[in-house]
């Protein structure tokens, strides 16, 4: 009779590196902002990836305020979709540089930014859910910040779920 032995072997493997992405449940939290709404405390969600859906235009000072808030709250991968993507990209990049000097910025402090001005929002949600990764940060959450006057939480959450 052959003897069979087993051994417990500890392997330092992150399950996110071996599980196919379709088996990982990703949920999204929705926040609507307007020109004058207060900015919620979403720091408990950090670090997070965010779809910034720009439906309404806000003035430059409000854009800077929202950009600084996103970086301060822990947004590490920002996918910008909608109006004035390049302006938002510059504003978020500056907020990142204001928080951490480029000379002292570690890779985990770098905010990844992509713009999707001419893409459908559902495609941006698909990208956020399936492919948005940061080389030095594991995301706890996905967030949608919707800059618009009409609440679209039901529509956006359904779109994200289908992605």
C-alpha positions in Angstrom: 0.0 0.0 0.0 1.3 3.4 -0.9 1.5 6.0 1.8 0.1 9.4 1.1 1.2 12.4 3.0 0.0 15.9 3.0 1.6 19.1 4.1 0.4 22.6 4.8 2.2 25.0 2.7 1.8 28.8 3.1 1.8 30.6 -0.2 1.8 34.3 -0.3 -0.7 34.8 -3.0 -3.3 37.6 -3.3 -6.6 36.1 -4.3 -7.2 39.1 -6.6 -4.2 37.9 -8.6 -5.5 34.4 -9.2 -9.3 34.7 -9.3 -10.8 35.5 -12.7 -12.4 39.0 -12.5 -15.9 37.7 -13.2 -15.8 35.9 -9.9 -15.0 39.0 -7.9 -18.1 40.9 -6.8 -17.7 44.7 -7.3 -20.3 47.1 -6.1 -20.6 50.8 -6.7 -21.8 53.6 -4.5 -23.5 56.6 -6.1 -23.1 60.2 -5.1 -24.8 63.1 -6.8 -23.2 66.6 -6.7 -24.5 69.9 -7.9 -23.0 73.4 -8.1 -24.0 74.1 -4.5 -24.4 70.7 -2.7 -22.2 69.8 0.2 -19.4 67.3 -0.3 -20.0 64.2 1.7 -17.4 62.4 3.8 -16.6 59.4 1.8 -13.1 58.8 3.3 -14.3 55.5 4.9 -14.5 54.1 1.3 -10.8 54.7 0.6 -9.0 53.8 -1.3 -11.5 53.8 -4.2 -11.8 54.0 -7.9 -14.3 56.5 -9.2 -16.3 57.2 -12.3 -16.7 60.9 -12.5 -19.8 61.4 -14.7 -20.0 65.1 -15.7 -23.5 66.0 -16.9 -23.7 69.6 -15.8 -21.0 72.3 -16.0 -19.7 73.8 -12.7 -17.5 76.9 -12.3 -13.8 76.6 -12.0 -13.7 77.1 -8.3 -16.3 74.4 -7.7 -14.4 72.0 -10.1 -11.2 72.6 -8.1 -13.1 72.0 -4.8 -14.5 68.7 -6.0 -11.1 67.6 -7.4 -9.3 68.4 -4.1 -12.1 66.6 -2.2 -11.8 63.5 -4.4 -8.1 63.3 -3.9 -8.4 64.0 -0.1 -11.1 61.3 0.3 -8.9 58.6 -1.3 -9.8 58.5 -5.0 -6.8 56.7 -6.6 -8.1 55.9 -10.1 -10.5 58.5 -11.7 -12.3 57.7 -14.9 -13.8 61.0 -16.2 -16.8 60.8 -18.6 -18.9 63.6 -20.1 -18.3 67.3 -20.4 -15.0 69.0 -20.2 -12.9 65.9 -19.5 -9.5 67.6 -20.1 -10.3 70.4 -17.7 -11.3 67.9 -15.0 -8.2 65.9 -15.7 -6.0 68.9 -15.2 -7.8 69.9 -12.0 -7.5 66.4 -10.5 -3.9 66.2 -11.5 -3.2 69.5 -9.8 -5.1 68.4 -6.7 -2.8 65.3 -6.5 0.3 67.5 -6.9 -1.0 69.9 -4.3 -1.4 67.0 -1.8 2.0 65.4 -2.5 4.9 67.0 -4.1 6.0 65.2 -7.2 9.6 64.8 -5.8 8.2 62.9 -2.8 5.3 61.1 -4.3 5.3 57.4 -3.8 3.6 55.2 -6.4 0.7 54.5 -4.1 0.0 58.2 -3.8 -0.2 58.7 -7.6 -3.8 59.2 -8.8 -4.4 57.4 -12.1 -6.7 59.4 -14.4 -8.3 58.4 -17.7 -10.7 60.5 -19.8 -13.7 59.1 -21.7 -15.2 62.1 -23.4 -16.6 60.3 -26.4 -17.4 57.0 -24.8 -20.8 55.7 -23.5 -21.1 55.7 -19.7 -21.9 52.0 -19.7 -18.5 51.4 -21.4 -16.8 53.4 -18.7 -18.6 51.4 -16.0 -17.4 48.2 -17.7 -13.9 49.5 -17.7 -14.2 50.5 -14.0 -15.6 47.1 -13.0 -13.4 44.8 -15.1 -10.1 46.6 -15.8 -9.4 49.6 -13.7 -6.4 48.7 -11.6 -3.7 50.6 -9.9 -0.2 49.1 -9.8 0.3 49.9 -6.1 -3.2 50.1 -4.6 -5.9 47.5 -3.9 -9.3 49.1 -4.2 -11.9 48.6 -1.5 -14.7 50.3 -3.4 -16.0 51.7 -6.6 -17.7 55.1 -6.5 -19.7 57.1 -9.0 -19.7 60.9 -8.6 -22.4 62.3 -10.8 -22.2 66.0 -11.4 -25.8 66.7 -12.4 -29.1 68.3 -11.3 -31.2 65.1 -11.7 -30.6 62.1 -9.5 -29.7 59.1 -11.7 -28.8 56.6 -9.0 -31.2 53.8 -10.1 -30.1 54.2 -13.7 -26.4 54.3 -13.0 -26.5 51.5 -10.5 -28.3 49.2 -12.9 -25.9 50.2 -15.7 -23.0 49.3 -13.4 -24.5 46.0 -12.4 -24.9 45.0 -16.1 -21.3 46.0 -17.0 
